[in-house]
Amino acid sequence: MNAETRALSGRPVDDLTLDAVRAGEAGLADLRIHPETLERQAVIAQQHGNPQLAANLRRAAELTSLPDEEVLAIYEALRPGRSTGAELTALAGSLAARGLPLNAALVAEAAEVYARRGLIR
């Protein structure tokens, strides 16, 4: 593995061994991906002509700052027919205010598209 690759905890991935897990030296944050790793993957995707994958990886990097429950709630809110336009707009504003501009833009775009296609609650 690359010494630069780190877990969300900041710990180098090379330090995350089965022995460390057995000894109780690895926690949940050691098993989660670091946003810098996702950004490096996004750069590679972009360089290889896959801008959609790069955009998805960058949105995922933003989401690493949120608890799992909130990420799942965002996914649920984005399912067609689950939210009103106002709820999606409020969600986009909340994400933007917390420094997640890429996800905010996605949710705002979804609100517009869903309204146009009759997919809002």
C-alpha positions as CSV (number, residue, x, y, z in Angstrom):
1,M,0.0,0.0,0.0
2,N,1.0,3.6,-0.4
3,A,2.3,5.2,2.8
4,E,0.3,8.4,1.9
5,T,-3.0,6.4,2.0
6,R,-4.7,7.1,5.4
7,A,-7.8,6.0,7.1
8,L,-10.4,8.6,8.2
9,S,-8.6,8.5,11.6
10,G,-5.5,9.8,9.9
11,R,-3.7,6.6,10.6
12,P,-1.6,5.2,7.7
13,V,-3.4,2.3,6.1
14,D,-0.1,0.2,6.3
15,D,-0.5,0.3,10.1
16,L,-3.9,-1.3,9.9
17,T,-3.1,-5.0,10.2
18,L,-5.1,-8.0,11.4
19,D,-2.8,-8.1,14.4
20,A,-3.8,-4.4,15.2
21,V,-7.5,-5.4,14.9
22,R,-7.0,-8.4,17.1
23,A,-5.2,-6.3,19.7
24,G,-8.1,-3.8,19.7
25,E,-5.8,-1.1,18.3
26,A,-8.0,-0.3,15.4
27,G,-11.3,1.5,15.6
28,L,-14.2,2.3,13.3
29,A,-12.5,5.5,12.0
30,D,-9.5,3.3,11.1
31,L,-11.7,1.4,8.7
32,R,-13.3,4.4,6.9
33,I,-11.8,6.1,3.9
34,H,-10.1,9.4,4.2
35,P,-11.4,12.3,2.0
36,E,-7.9,12.8,0.6
37,T,-7.9,9.2,-0.7
38,L,-11.2,9.8,-2.5
39,E,-9.8,13.0,-4.0
40,R,-6.7,11.2,-5.3
41,Q,-9.1,8.6,-6.9
42,A,-11.1,11.4,-8.4
43,V,-8.0,12.9,-10.0
44,I,-7.2,9.6,-11.6
45,A,-10.7,9.1,-12.8
46,Q,-10.7,12.6,-14.3
47,Q,-7.3,12.0,-16.0
48,H,-8.6,8.8,-17.5
49,G,-11.7,10.4,-19.1
50,N,-14.3,9.6,-16.5
51,P,-15.6,12.9,-15.1
52,Q,-18.8,11.4,-13.8
53,L,-16.9,9.0,-11.5
54,A,-14.6,11.9,-10.5
55,A,-17.6,14.0,-9.5
56,N,-19.1,11.1,-7.5
57,L,-15.8,10.5,-5.7
58,R,-15.6,14.2,-4.8
59,R,-19.1,14.2,-3.4
60,A,-18.2,11.1,-1.4
61,A,-15.2,12.8,0.0
62,E,-17.5,15.6,1.3
63,L,-19.8,13.1,2.9
64,T,-17.0,11.6,5.0
65,S,-17.6,14.5,7.4
66,L,-21.1,13.3,8.2
67,P,-22.3,10.5,10.4
68,D,-23.6,7.4,8.6
69,E,-27.2,8.0,9.7
70,E,-27.2,11.4,8.1
71,V,-25.7,10.1,4.8
72,L,-28.5,7.4,4.7
73,A,-31.1,10.1,5.4
74,I,-29.8,12.2,2.5
75,Y,-30.0,9.1,0.2
76,E,-33.6,8.5,1.4
77,A,-34.6,12.1,0.8
78,L,-33.3,11.9,-2.7
79,R,-35.4,8.9,-3.6
80,P,-38.2,10.0,-6.0
81,G,-41.4,10.8,-4.2
82,R,-39.9,10.9,-0.7
83,S,-39.4,14.6,-0.3
84,T,-41.1,17.8,-1.3
85,G,-39.3,20.4,-3.3
86,A,-39.1,22.6,-0.2
87,E,-37.6,19.8,1.8
88,L,-34.9,19.2,-0.9
89,T,-34.2,22.9,-1.2
90,A,-33.8,23.1,2.6
91,L,-31.5,20.1,2.6
92,A,-29.4,21.7,-0.2
93,G,-29.1,24.9,1.9
94,S,-28.1,22.9,5.0
95,L,-25.4,21.0,3.1
96,A,-24.1,24.3,1.6
97,A,-24.0,26.0,5.0
98,R,-22.0,23.1,6.4
99,G,-19.3,23.2,3.7
100,L,-20.6,20.5,1.4
101,P,-21.1,22.5,-1.8
102,L,-20.9,19.6,-4.3
103,N,-23.6,17.6,-2.4
104,A,-25.7,20.8,-2.0
105,A,-25.5,21.4,-5.8
106,L,-26.6,17.8,-6.4
107,V,-29.6,18.0,-4.1
108,A,-30.6,21.4,-5.5
109,E,-30.4,20.0,-9.0
110,A,-32.5,17.0,-7.9
111,A,-35.1,19.3,-6.5
112,E,-35.4,21.1,-9.9
113,V,-35.5,17.9,-12.0
114,Y,-37.9,16.1,-9.7
115,A,-40.3,19.1,-9.7
116,R,-40.1,19.2,-13.5
117,R,-40.8,15.5,-13.8
118,G,-43.4,15.2,-11.1
119,L,-41.2,13.1,-8.8
120,I,-41.6,15.2,-5.6
121,R,-44.0,14.3,-2.8
